[in-house]
Amino acid sequence: MEKPDKEEWTVKIGFVILHYNTIEETKECVSSIQEKTDQQDYVIVIVDNASPDGSGQTLKELYGSVPGIYVLCNDRNEGFARGNNRGYAFAREKLNCDFICCLNNDTKLLSEDFCEQIEKEYRQSGFAVCGPRVILRDGSDNYVYMKMPGRTELEEELKEYRRTLKLMPYHLDHFGTAWKMFRNQILRSLGKEVPSRYKKYYIYSETAERHEGILLHGCCLIFSPVYLEKFDDAFDPRTFLYREEEILWIRCQRAGLATVYTPEIRIWHKEDAATDSILRGKRDKIRFGLQNLADSLEIELKALDEWEEEKRV
């Protein structure tokens, strides 16, 4: 890929924050951007996904007079992909941003030189999409996905989700869960490895190393001029929640665009704050997650089909 040929690159970065209910997390995310971004040429676009608690309007009142912060309110909950796409389109078309960083609202910037590191990486690789090192609540690193699972594994996962969803109304899914827990306990007692469908695809040991071409974590994705020039949306709009980063990786592969993971850029991620705010209990959360995972997996498999068809043409 051709790298930027400008000797000096003026970074105008737009931060897109998708908001739903958890206003304190969004305010903390905004504050971290203000604290860690020392240049003037940046903007923040908050997209409220029709929060039922009215916090979108509260954010408009809070930031309405603050230069460089825009609050967009959706009429309905558009989900992750379409919600982020609205902020991305606004930053790209209305604000003319060179780079767009889509952030979960339960994240905080940790790097003091966040924008400088983006510019440095872009000079080096000409990336289309860049992902940072993600630090979790307990201080550990989020794993990195070194490659995508194969079709067979994805289809097996989809069947498992659909089967569990059919059993849940009758509470029969508990038997499968109990069996897995018993099996895993026996394996551990024998000193054997507990089976994991995707263990060979993700690793924890290389999170401090830079990687190219890998699948990036969706809680923070930085889109460069290369990506903005080619796509008028950040994510495939067919999903509501989950698998966005997998489908994004497929999109980049199809277009011959580079994805880069760099540990020099660091963020903190609380995880699942918005989802937890709307679900009454653990079972609701499991059902909600399984349903959306299954639906999004079907879209991911369709994207793979489209890619294969493209290769044959």
PEJOWO-V462121 format. One record per backbone hydrogen bond with DSSP energy under -1.0 kcal/mol. CO is the residue of the C=O (numbers start at 1). NH is the residue of the N-H. If there is no record, write none. Layout:
BEGIN
CO_NH + CO_NH
END
This chain:
BEGIN
12_98 + 12_99 + 13_43 + 14_101 + 15_45 + 16_103 + 17_47 + 19_49 + 20_22 + 21_23 + 22_26 + 23_27 + 24_28 + 25_29 + 26_30 + 27_31 + 28_32 + 29_33 + 30_34 + 31_35 + 32_36 + 33_37 + 40_42 + 41_13 + 43_15 + 44_70 + 45_17 + 46_72 + 47_19 + 48_50 + 48_74 + 51_54 + 54_58 + 55_59 + 56_60 + 57_61 + 58_62 + 59_63 + 60_64 + 63_66 + 66_69 + 68_44 + 70_46 + 72_48 + 79_83 + 80_84 + 81_85 + 82_86 + 83_87 + 84_88 + 85_89 + 86_90 + 87_91 + 88_92 + 89_93 + 90_94 + 90_95 + 91_97 + 99_14 + 100_223 + 101_16 + 102_221 + 103_18 + 106_270 + 108_268 + 113_117 + 114_118 + 115_119 + 116_120 + 117_121 + 118_122 + 119_123 + 120_124 + 121_125 + 122_126 + 128_224 + 129_260 + 130_222 + 131_262 + 133_267 + 134_142 + 135_269 + 136_139 + 140_136 + 144_203 + 145_215 + 150_154 + 151_155 + 152_156 + 153_157 + 154_158 + 155_159 + 156_160 + 157_161 + 158_162 + 159_163 + 160_164 + 161_165 + 162_166 + 163_167 + 164_168 + 167_170 + 167_172 + 168_171 + 172_175 + 173_177 + 174_178 + 175_179 + 176_180 + 177_181 + 178_182 + 179_183 + 180_184 + 181_185 + 182_186 + 183_187 + 184_188 + 185_189 + 186_190 + 187_192 + 188_191 + 198_201 + 198_202 + 201_146 + 203_144 + 204_207 + 206_209 + 211_261 + 217_220 + 219_104 + 221_102 + 222_130 + 223_100 + 224_228 + 225_229 + 227_231 + 240_80 + 243_247 + 244_248 + 245_249 + 246_250 + 247_251 + 248_252 + 249_253 + 250_254 + 251_255 + 252_257 + 258_128 + 258_129 + 259_213 + 260_131 + 261_211 + 265_133 + 266_110 + 266_111 + 267_135 + 268_108 + 272_276 + 273_277 + 275_278 + 281_285 + 282_286 + 283_287 + 284_288 + 285_289 + 286_290 + 287_291 + 288_292 + 289_293 + 290_294 + 291_295 + 292_296 + 293_297 + 294_298 + 295_299 + 296_300 + 297_301 + 298_302 + 299_303 + 300_304 + 301_305 + 302_306 + 303_307 + 304_308 + 305_309 + 306_310 + 307_311 + 308_312 + 309_313
END
